[in-house]
Amino acid sequence: MATIRVVIDAKLLKAADLAAKRGKTNRSALIRSAIEEHLKRLKILELEEQERLAYLAQPQKPEEYRGLEAMAAWPDG
């Protein structure tokens, strides 16, 4: 572990301390968890963007999905 110094707004610090208390943890664990979650979201966004670009580079052809519309349609009745 490394010790760092972070400057945050007083209101944010108070909210973080309250959240840590409610979660029965400490401020450091709360901040570590928040950073980990944020990094996971960034990775997901990066992967989604890579997938989007791949589909743009090689779009799906109509024959690849033809026939699937019938399976996805609501049944009559």
N, CA, C and O atoms as a MOPAC input file, in Angstrom:
PM7 MOZYME 1SCF
protein

 N      0.84400 1    -1.17800 1     0.00000 1
 C      0.00000 1     0.00000 1     0.00000 1
 C      0.88700 1     1.23700 1     0.00000 1
 O      2.00100 1     1.24200 1     0.52400 1
 N      0.34700 1     2.27500 1    -0.60500 1
 C      1.02800 1     3.55900 1    -0.62400 1
 C      0.12400 1     4.59600 1     0.01900 1
 O     -1.10000 1     4.52100 1    -0.08900 1
 N      0.72700 1     5.55300 1     0.68100 1
 C     -0.01400 1     6.64000 1     1.28800 1
 C      0.04800 1     7.82900 1     0.33800 1
 O      1.11300 1     8.19900 1    -0.15600 1
 N     -1.12000 1     8.41700 1     0.09500 1
 C     -1.18200 1     9.58100 1    -0.78400 1
 C     -1.88300 1    10.71700 1    -0.07500 1
 O     -2.54000 1    10.51900 1     0.94700 1
 N     -1.73900 1    11.89100 1    -0.61700 1
 C     -2.43000 1    13.06000 1    -0.06900 1
 C     -3.37600 1    13.56000 1    -1.15700 1
 O     -2.95400 1    13.82200 1    -2.28300 1
 N     -4.64900 1    13.69000 1    -0.81600 1
 C     -5.66800 1    14.11000 1    -1.77600 1
 C     -6.40300 1    15.31200 1    -1.19200 1
 O     -6.78600 1    15.31000 1    -0.02200 1
 N     -6.59200 1    16.32200 1    -2.00700 1
 C     -7.33300 1    17.50500 1    -1.58200 1
 C     -8.74900 1    17.38900 1    -2.13300 1
 O     -8.93800 1    17.26100 1    -3.34300 1
 N     -9.74800 1    17.43400 1    -1.24400 1
 C    -11.14500 1    17.38100 1    -1.67300 1
 C    -11.94700 1    18.44100 1    -0.92100 1
 O    -11.53500 1    18.94100 1     0.12600 1
 N    -13.08500 1    18.75900 1    -1.48300 1
 C    -14.00300 1    19.71400 1    -0.90500 1
 C    -14.49800 1    19.21200 1     0.45400 1
 O    -14.65400 1    18.00800 1     0.65700 1
 N    -14.73900 1    20.12900 1     1.37000 1
 C    -15.18600 1    19.76800 1     2.72600 1
 C    -16.50300 1    19.00300 1     2.70100 1
 O    -16.68200 1    18.05700 1     3.46800 1
 N    -17.44700 1    19.40800 1     1.81000 1
 C    -18.72800 1    18.70900 1     1.72600 1
 C    -18.53000 1    17.27000 1     1.25200 1
 O    -19.17300 1    16.34900 1     1.75700 1
 N    -17.64100 1    17.08600 1     0.28500 1
 C    -17.36900 1    15.74400 1    -0.22300 1
 C    -16.72300 1    14.88500 1     0.85600 1
 O    -17.04100 1    13.70300 1     0.98500 1
 N    -15.82800 1    15.46600 1     1.62000 1
 C    -15.18600 1    14.73300 1     2.71800 1
 C    -16.22000 1    14.30000 1     3.75100 1
 O    -16.19500 1    13.16500 1     4.22600 1
 N    -17.12200 1    15.20300 1     4.09300 1
 C    -18.16200 1    14.88100 1     5.07300 1
 C    -19.05400 1    13.75700 1     4.55100 1
 O    -19.39400 1    12.83200 1     5.28900 1
 N    -19.43500 1    13.84300 1     3.26300 1
 C    -20.28200 1    12.80100 1     2.66300 1
 C    -19.53700 1    11.46600 1     2.61600 1
 O    -20.13200 1    10.41600 1     2.85600 1
 N    -18.24200 1    11.50200 1     2.30800 1
 C    -17.44800 1    10.27900 1     2.26600 1
 C    -17.34600 1     9.65200 1     3.65300 1
 O    -17.48400 1     8.43800 1     3.80500 1
 N    -17.10900 1    10.47000 1     4.64400 1
 C    -17.02000 1     9.95100 1     6.01300 1
 C    -18.34800 1     9.34700 1     6.46600 1
 O    -18.36800 1     8.31300 1     7.13400 1
 N    -19.44100 1     9.98600 1     6.10700 1
 C    -20.75700 1     9.46200 1     6.46000 1
 C    -21.00600 1     8.12900 1     5.74800 1
 O    -21.50300 1     7.18100 1     6.35600 1
 N    -20.66000 1     8.05800 1     4.46200 1
 C    -20.84200 1     6.81700 1     3.70200 1
 C    -19.96900 1     5.70300 1     4.27400 1
 O    -20.40600 1     4.55500 1     4.35200 1
 N    -18.75800 1     6.02800 1     4.66800 1
 C    -17.86700 1     5.02700 1     5.25200 1
 C    -18.44400 1     4.51700 1     6.57400 1
 O    -18.41300 1     3.31800 1     6.85400 1
 N    -18.96100 1     5.42700 1     7.36800 1
 C    -19.55300 1     5.03100 1     8.65600 1
 C    -20.75500 1     4.12100 1     8.42700 1
 O    -20.90200 1     3.09700 1     9.09300 1
 N    -21.63000 1     4.50700 1     7.46300 1
 C    -22.80500 1     3.67400 1     7.15700 1
 C    -22.39100 1     2.30200 1     6.64800 1
 O    -23.03300 1     1.29600 1     6.95100 1
 N    -21.32300 1     2.26900 1     5.88000 1
 C    -20.84500 1     1.00000 1     5.32600 1
 C    -19.94100 1     0.22800 1     6.27500 1
 O    -19.39500 1    -0.81600 1     5.91700 1
 N    -19.78800 1     0.74600 1     7.47700 1
 C    -18.95500 1     0.11100 1     8.50500 1
 C    -17.54700 1    -0.17000 1     7.97700 1
 O    -17.00600 1    -1.26700 1     8.11000 1
 N    -16.98700 1     0.86700 1     7.37600 1
 C    -15.62700 1     0.78300 1     6.85300 1
 C    -14.93300 1     2.09800 1     7.20200 1
 O    -15.46800 1     2.90800 1     7.96000 1
 N    -13.76700 1     2.30000 1     6.65800 1
 C    -13.08700 1     3.56700 1     6.92100 1
 C    -12.94600 1     4.36300 1     5.63100 1
 O    -13.22000 1     3.86100 1     4.54100 1
 N    -12.52000 1     5.59600 1     5.77100 1
 C    -12.40700 1     6.49400 1     4.63300 1
 C    -11.48200 1     5.92700 1     3.55600 1
 O    -11.80700 1     5.97700 1     2.36900 1
 N    -10.35800 1     5.40100 1     3.95500 1
 C     -9.39700 1     4.86900 1     2.98100 1
 C     -9.98900 1     3.71900 1     2.17300 1
 O     -9.81800 1     3.65800 1     0.95500 1
 N    -10.68000 1     2.81400 1     2.84700 1
 C    -11.29000 1     1.67700 1     2.14900 1
 C    -12.38200 1     2.16500 1     1.19400 1
 O    -12.52500 1     1.64500 1     0.08800 1
 N    -13.14400 1     3.15700 1     1.62600 1
 C    -14.19000 1     3.72000 1     0.76800 1
 C    -13.58000 1     4.34200 1    -0.49100 1
 O    -14.08100 1     4.12500 1    -1.59400 1
 N    -12.52300 1     5.09900 1    -0.33300 1
 C    -11.87800 1     5.74800 1    -1.47200 1
 C    -11.24900 1     4.70700 1    -2.39400 1
 O    -11.35200 1     4.82800 1    -3.61500 1
 N    -10.60300 1     3.69300 1    -1.83400 1
 C    -10.03400 1     2.61700 1    -2.66700 1
 C    -11.12000 1     1.94400 1    -3.49000 1
 O    -10.95500 1     1.71200 1    -4.68800 1
 N    -12.23100 1     1.63400 1    -2.83500 1
 C    -13.34700 1     0.98100 1    -3.51200 1
 C    -13.90800 1     1.86600 1    -4.63000 1
 O    -14.20100 1     1.38400 1    -5.72400 1
 N    -14.05100 1     3.15900 1    -4.34600 1
 C    -14.58000 1     4.09300 1    -5.34600 1
 C    -13.65200 1     4.18100 1    -6.55700 1
 O    -14.12000 1     4.21700 1    -7.69500 1
 N    -12.36200 1     4.21600 1    -6.32300 1
 C    -11.40400 1     4.27100 1    -7.42300 1
 C    -11.44400 1     2.98200 1    -8.23300 1
 O    -11.41100 1     3.02000 1    -9.46300 1
 N    -11.51500 1     1.84700 1    -7.55400 1
 C    -11.59500 1     0.55800 1    -8.26200 1
 C    -12.84000 1     0.50200 1    -9.14400 1
 O    -12.76300 1     0.09000 1   -10.30100 1
 N    -13.98500 1     0.91400 1    -8.60400 1
 C    -15.22600 1     0.91300 1    -9.37800 1
 C    -15.13200 1     1.85500 1   -10.57700 1
 O    -15.58800 1     1.52400 1   -11.67200 1
 N    -14.54900 1     3.01000 1   -10.36700 1
 C    -14.39700 1     3.97000 1   -11.45400 1
 C    -13.50200 1     3.39400 1   -12.56000 1
 O    -13.81000 1     3.53400 1   -13.74400 1
 N    -12.41900 1     2.75900 1   -12.18100 1
 C    -11.51800 1     2.16000 1   -13.16900 1
 C    -12.19700 1     1.02700 1   -13.93200 1
 O    -11.95800 1     0.85500 1   -15.12700 1
 N    -13.03900 1     0.25600 1   -13.25400 1
 C    -13.80200 1    -0.80400 1   -13.93900 1
 C    -14.74400 1    -0.20000 1   -14.96700 1
 O    -14.84400 1    -0.69300 1   -16.09000 1
 N    -15.44400 1     0.88100 1   -14.58000 1
 C    -16.35700 1     1.54300 1   -15.52200 1
 C    -15.60300 1     2.09500 1   -16.72500 1
 O    -16.08200 1     2.00400 1   -17.85600 1
 N    -14.42000 1     2.66900 1   -16.48400 1
 C    -13.61600 1     3.17700 1   -17.59300 1
 C    -13.20700 1     2.05600 1   -18.53900 1
 O    -13.21900 1     2.23500 1   -19.75600 1
 N    -12.84500 1     0.89800 1   -17.98300 1
 C    -12.45500 1    -0.23900 1   -18.80800 1
 C    -13.63500 1    -0.72100 1   -19.64600 1
 O    -13.47600 1    -1.02900 1   -20.82700 1
 N    -14.80800 1    -0.78500 1   -19.04200 1
 C    -16.01300 1    -1.20300 1   -19.77600 1
 C    -16.29800 1    -0.22100 1   -20.91100 1
 O    -16.60100 1    -0.63700 1   -22.02900 1
 N    -16.20300 1     1.07100 1   -20.62900 1
 C    -16.42400 1     2.07600 1   -21.67200 1
 C    -15.41100 1     1.92400 1   -22.80300 1
 O    -15.75400 1     2.06300 1   -23.97700 1
 N    -14.17500 1     1.64200 1   -22.44400 1
 C    -13.12500 1     1.44200 1   -23.45200 1
 C    -13.43500 1     0.22400 1   -24.32500 1
 O    -13.29600 1     0.28500 1   -25.54700 1
 N    -13.85000 1    -0.86900 1   -23.71100 1
 C    -14.18300 1    -2.07800 1   -24.45800 1
 C    -15.40800 1    -1.86100 1   -25.34400 1
 O    -15.45600 1    -2.34500 1   -26.47400 1
 N    -16.39800 1    -1.13100 1   -24.82600 1
 C    -17.58900 1    -0.82600 1   -25.63300 1
 C    -17.21800 1     0.01800 1   -26.84100 1
 O    -17.75400 1    -0.19100 1   -27.92900 1
 N    -16.31100 1     0.96800 1   -26.66500 1
 C    -15.87700 1     1.80800 1   -27.77800 1
 C    -15.11400 1     0.98600 1   -28.81500 1
 O    -15.28900 1     1.18300 1   -30.01800 1
 N    -14.27300 1     0.07100 1   -28.35200 1
 C    -13.56100 1    -0.81600 1   -29.27800 1
 C    -14.54500 1    -1.65900 1   -30.08200 1
 O    -14.37400 1    -1.84400 1   -31.28700 1
 N    -15.56900 1    -2.16300 1   -29.41500 1
 C    -16.58300 1    -2.97500 1   -30.09400 1
 C    -17.36600 1    -2.12800 1   -31.10400 1
 O    -17.64100 1    -2.57500 1   -32.21700 1
 N    -17.71900 1    -0.90700 1   -30.70700 1
 C    -18.44200 1    -0.01400 1   -31.60900 1
 C    -17.62600 1     0.26400 1   -32.86400 1
 O    -18.14800 1     0.22600 1   -33.97800 1
 N    -16.34500 1     0.54100 1   -32.67300 1
 C    -15.47500 1     0.82700 1   -33.81500 1
 C    -15.31000 1    -0.40400 1   -34.70700 1
 O    -15.23400 1    -0.28200 1   -35.92900 1
 N    -15.25600 1    -1.57700 1   -34.10100 1
 C    -15.13800 1    -2.81000 1   -34.88400 1
 C    -16.37900 1    -3.02400 1   -35.73700 1
 O    -16.26900 1    -3.42500 1   -36.89600 1
 N    -17.56000 1    -2.76200 1   -35.17900 1
 C    -18.79600 1    -2.90300 1   -35.95600 1
 C    -18.87700 1    -1.85900 1   -37.06400 1
 O    -19.40200 1    -2.13800 1   -38.14200 1
 N    -18.36400 1    -0.66200 1   -36.80500 1
 C    -18.34600 1     0.35600 1   -37.85600 1
 C    -17.39100 1    -0.03500 1   -38.98000 1
 O    -17.66200 1     0.21800 1   -40.15400 1
 N    -16.27400 1    -0.65200 1   -38.60700 1
 C    -15.28100 1    -1.05800 1   -39.60200 1
 C    -15.78000 1    -2.22500 1   -40.45000 1
 O    -15.44700 1    -2.33800 1   -41.62900 1
 N    -16.57700 1    -3.08200 1   -39.83600 1
 C    -17.10400 1    -4.25200 1   -40.56100 1
 C    -18.56800 1    -4.43400 1   -40.17800 1
 O    -18.89300 1    -5.27900 1   -39.34300 1
 N    -19.45600 1    -3.64100 1   -40.78900 1
 C    -20.87600 1    -3.71100 1   -40.41500 1
 C    -21.50300 1    -5.06400 1   -40.75500 1
 O    -21.05500 1    -5.77800 1   -41.65200 1
 N    -22.53400 1    -5.37700 1   -40.01700 1
 C    -23.25300 1    -6.62600 1   -40.23900 1
 C    -24.01800 1    -6.55100 1   -41.55600 1
 O    -24.61500 1    -5.52500 1   -41.88300 1
 N    -23.99200 1    -7.63600 1   -42.29500 1
 C    -24.69600 1    -7.70400 1   -43.58000 1
 C    -26.12800 1    -8.18200 1   -43.33100 1
 O    -26.37200 1    -8.97700 1   -42.42200 1
 N    -27.08000 1    -7.69300 1   -44.14600 1
 C    -28.48800 1    -8.09100 1   -43.94200 1
 C    -28.68400 1    -9.60400 1   -43.92300 1
 O    -29.51900 1   -10.09700 1   -43.16400 1
 N    -27.95200 1   -10.34100 1   -44.72100 1
 C    -28.14300 1   -11.79600 1   -44.74500 1
 C    -27.70300 1   -12.46200 1   -43.43300 1
 O    -28.08200 1   -13.60000 1   -43.15300 1
 N    -26.91800 1   -11.76100 1   -42.65000 1
 C    -26.47300 1   -12.31900 1   -41.37700 1
 C    -27.56800 1   -12.27700 1   -40.31800 1
 O    -27.55700 1   -13.07800 1   -39.38400 1
 N    -28.50000 1   -11.36300 1   -40.45500 1
 C    -29.57100 1   -11.28700 1   -39.46400 1
 C    -30.95600 1   -11.52300 1   -40.05100 1
 O    -31.95200 1   -11.46800 1   -39.33000 1
 N    -31.02800 1   -11.78000 1   -41.33200 1
 C    -32.31700 1   -12.04700 1   -41.96500 1
 C    -32.92100 1   -13.30700 1   -41.33100 1
 O    -32.21300 1   -14.29200 1   -41.11800 1
 N    -34.16500 1   -13.28200 1   -41.04400 1
 C    -34.82700 1   -14.41300 1   -40.41300 1
 C    -34.93300 1   -14.26500 1   -38.90700 1
 O    -35.79200 1   -14.88800 1   -38.28300 1
 N    -34.08400 1   -13.45900 1   -38.32100 1
 C    -34.13700 1   -13.25600 1   -36.86500 1
 C    -35.31800 1   -12.37300 1   -36.46700 1
 O    -35.79400 1   -12.43600 1   -35.33300 1
 N    -35.79100 1   -11.54200 1   -37.41700 1
 C    -36.92300 1   -10.67500 1   -37.09900 1
 C    -38.14300 1   -11.49800 1   -36.70000 1
 O    -38.87300 1   -11.12200 1   -35.78300 1
 N    -38.36400 1   -12.61000 1   -37.37800 1
 C    -39.51300 1   -13.45400 1   -37.07200 1
 C    -39.40700 1   -14.02700 1   -35.65700 1
 O    -40.40800 1   -14.13100 1   -34.94900 1
 N    -38.21300 1   -14.38900 1   -35.25700 1
 C    -38.02000 1   -14.94300 1   -33.91500 1
 C    -38.21000 1   -13.87600 1   -32.84900 1
 O    -38.63200 1   -14.18900 1   -31.73600 1
 N    -37.90500 1   -12.61500 1   -33.16900 1
 C    -38.00200 1   -11.53200 1   -32.19500 1
 C    -39.37100 1   -10.88700 1   -32.16100 1
 O    -39.64200 1   -10.08800 1   -31.26400 1
 N    -40.24600 1   -11.20300 1   -33.10900 1
 C    -41.56700 1   -10.58000 1   -33.19500 1
 C    -42.49000 1   -11.14100 1   -32.10600 1
 O    -42.34800 1   -12.28600 1   -31.67600 1
 N    -43.44600 1   -10.29300 1   -31.67000 1
 C    -44.43400 1   -10.73600 1   -30.71400 1
 C    -45.36100 1   -11.74400 1   -31.39500 1
 O    -45.69400 1   -11.58100 1   -32.56900 1
 N    -45.77500 1   -12.77200 1   -30.67600 1
 C    -46.68500 1   -13.74200 1   -31.27200 1
 C    -48.06200 1   -13.12000 1   -31.53900 1
 O    -48.48800 1   -12.20700 1   -30.83300 1
 N    -48.73900 1   -13.62100 1   -32.55200 1
 C    -50.09100 1   -13.13900 1   -32.85100 1
 C    -51.04100 1   -13.62700 1   -31.76000 1
 O    -50.89200 1   -14.71800 1   -31.20900 1
 N    -52.00400 1   -12.78800 1   -31.47700 1
 C    -53.03100 1   -13.25000 1   -30.56300 1
 C    -53.17400 1   -12.40300 1   -29.43200 1
 O    -54.00800 1   -12.66600 1   -28.56500 1

